[in-house]
Each structure stands twice: as structure tokens, then as C-alpha cells.
């Protein structure tokens, strides 16, 4: 895991971001407590160890092609409930949207984890790729040293999706998670995504029971 110190940062897309969507506005300064976040997305090897040691009986994961199940690739085909179960077993939890976004872009409010401009060479197998990549295959790490936060797989958060989320935050105060809704937020884009979805401020609401070939997760551990 890598450390993200308590800080304030600009959450959401700035006015000059031509690719911003309505649910990324208005950008607002929020505070986030310190936490650790997994450097990499959770891999198939890690998730399979969890299944073996915990006896967790989730639904059948997926019937995807064998290459997606390689030990060092990110686990996919799991619901948000499955991701939460793994996190609990590991003594962690899923990130809030604010934790994920701060870890991805830093207090400098980068558009992408590595900076302000899109760079395909730094993306985790993004756009027009046919499959996930081994975690850590690309060098576009975030300011805190987390990798694959743009592309490879979307990542479950523990927050419900509210498209008006940012407008409900009070500037300069601690981030507040949204109230319950039918969708959960995922972040980061996937190997199927283009530059717009790979921006650190981009948000997407998904059915928490969804099982797809391009949604995985990473965990956080909050600093007491």
C-alpha cells in the first residue's frame, strides 16, 4: 500500500477541462483524512487466496476467457459485495470517491494520474485493447505512487452514485459520502476506455450486482 496524507484537494473537473461531464461539476475543495491505498488493483491470485482461506461463497464469478484469469492480472467479474467481502477479510475497506480521486490525481488536481495531458504510453492498456494487463505494466503512477488508476479496469468504491454529489459538498469541509441510491460509483476507466473516461475526475454509476470483464477494485486502510 502507499500512504496518502490528510489533505484538501479540488474534487471534480476544473472549468478548463473540455472533457468534463455534468456529474463532475462544480469542482469543490474538500478535506480527506489520511489513508493507505493499495498500490495495485487486487489480482486474481490475491482474490483466489481470499476464496480459499475464507470459504466465501459468492456467486459464480464469470465464464470469461482464460487469459483474464492470469494470477497477476486484476480480478474481474465480481460484484461490489464481493469486493467488500475481500476488503473485510484483508482488514481494509473500499475507498470513498474522494479517497480514490485524491490518490489518483493528488492535491495538484492533475487531470490524469501523471499530469494534465493524456499520454497513451502511461495508461493501463486503455482504449481499443482486447484484454486486461498485468498489474503495474505501465509507468503512469499517481503522485502517491499508486499505479493503474487510469485504465486496465474500472474500480469499485464504497460510495453510492449521486450525479449531484459535488454540488452537495460544502467547500473546505470534510468530504461527505452520498446517501443511498440504486447505483454504486466506479472510477478509473478500463482497457475499453478512451481519454475522457480515464480522467481522474470521471465518475460512473453501476448496478452493485454487475459482473463484467472490466470492473475490479483496490482497497484502502484508513489512518486512525
N, C-alpha and C positions, 0 to 999 in steps of 0.2 A: 504494500500500500504506500501511497505518497501523502504527505501532510499538506493540508490546506488550512492556513491560519485564519482565525476570525477576521472578518474584513467587511467593508462596504464595497459594493460594486454596482455598475449600471446594468440592470437586468432588462433585457428586451433590445429591440433593434433601434439604432440611432436614426435620426431623421434623414441622414445622408445615405442610408442603406437602400439601394434601389430594388433589392430583392425582398424587402421586409413584407410580412403579411399582417393583416389586421390584428391577429391574436398575439403579435409580438410588440404591440404598442399599447399605451405610451411607455417608452423606456423610463425606468424609475430607479433611483438609488435605494438599495435595500441592504440590510445588515444580515450576515450569516455567521453563526458560531463556528468555531474550529472543528475540523473533522479530518479523518483519513479516508481516502478513496482508493479502491483497487487500481493499480497501475494498468492492468489489462482487463478486458472483458473475461468473464468466467468461461473457462474452457470445457469441452466435453469431458476431459479427464477429471477435472475438478468436480463437475456435476455428477459423473458416474460414481466417484468416490463417495459423494454425499448419498446417493441412492443405496449403495452397498452398505454403508455404515449406519444409516439412519432407518432403513427399512421403509422410507417414504414411498407411498403408493399413489403417485399421480396418475392421471390418465395416460394412455399410450401416447408417447411423445410425438412421434412423427414417422412417416414412411418415406423420408426423403432419400436422395441418392447417397451412396456410401461415403462420398468424398466430404459431405458436410459433417460426418461423424468422426473425422480425424481427431485424435486426442488433443492436439494443440490448436484446434480451431474453436471459435466461440460456440458455446452451446446455443441451439435454436430449437424451435418447436415446443417451447414451454410457455405456459400461461404466466400471468403476473403472480398468481397464487403460488405456482411452482417456484418462481424466483424468490418470493418472500419466504417460502419454506427453506430453501437453501440458505438464505441470508440468516435466518434464525438459527439454523444448525451451525453455521460458521461464526456465530456470535456477533453478527453485523445486522445491517438493515439495508433497504434500498434507499438511494438518495432522493431528497426532495428535488423539485425542478431547480430551485435556487442553488442547492449544493452542486447539482450536476453542471449547471451553467457556469458557476464561478470556477469550478475545477477545469472546465473546458476552455474558458476564454481569459481568465484572470481578471484582476481589478483594472487592467488596461482596457478591458472591454473589446478584445480582439473580435473580429468578425468570424474568423476561423481559429482553431486552437493555436496555429503557428503564426498568425498575424492577420493583416487586413485584406490581403488578396488571396484569391483562390489559387491553389497550386496542386495540380493533379498528382504530382510525384509524391506529395506528402499525405495523400488520402489513403485510407484503408480500403483499397480495392473498389473504389467508388465508380459509379456510372458505367453502364454497359458491360459490366463484368458478369460472369456466369456463376460465381460462387463466392463464398466467404474465403478469407485468407487467414493463415496462421496469425495468431495474435502477435503484435509487435513487429509486423513485417514492414512497416513504413515509419519514416522518421518525423512525422508531423506531430510531435508531442506538444502537450499544452504547457503553459507557463509553470505548472507544478510538476511536470514530468509524467502525467498520465498520457497514455497512447491510445490510438484508435477511437478517439472521441469525435472523429468525422469519418463516417463510412463504416464498412465491414458489417455491423449490424446495428439496427435501432436498439435502444436500451430502455428497459422498463424503469420507471421511477415509482415512488410510493404515493405520488400526488394524483388526485383526481384532476381530470382535464376541465378547465373552465376557460373559454376563449376570452373572457374579460378579466382574467387573472391580474394582469399588470395594473389595470385601472382601479383595482380594489386594494392595491398596496399603498401604504402611507409612506411617502418619501422619507428616508433617513431612519426608519424604524426596522425592527426585525421582520424578516420575511414571514408571511402568513400563508400556510397551505390552504388551498380552496376547500370548500365544503363538498360533500359527497355528490357525485354525478354518475352517469352511466358509463363514462369513459375514463381511462387512466392515461396519463401522459407518457409518451415515449420520446426519446431525444437522440440526436446524433446522426440520423440518416443511416443508410446501409449501402451494400455493394450495388444496389439498384438505383441509387440516388444521384441527382445532379447537384451543381453548386448551390442552388437555393436551399435544398433540404439539408445540406452539410454545414450550414452556418450554425454557430453555437447558440444563437437565439431562437432558432427554428423550433416549433412545437407541433406535436401531432397527438390527437386523441385516438385511443384504440380500445376496443372491447377487451376487458381484462381476461376474457376466456379465449382470446385469439391465440392460435398456434400457427406461426408462419415460419418460412425458411430464412427470414431476415430480421427477427427480433430476438435479442438476447438480453444480457444485463451485466452490471458490475455492482459492487456493494460499497457501503460506507460504514465507518465506525466513528461515532461522534465523540469529541473530546469532552470529558466531564469537567 
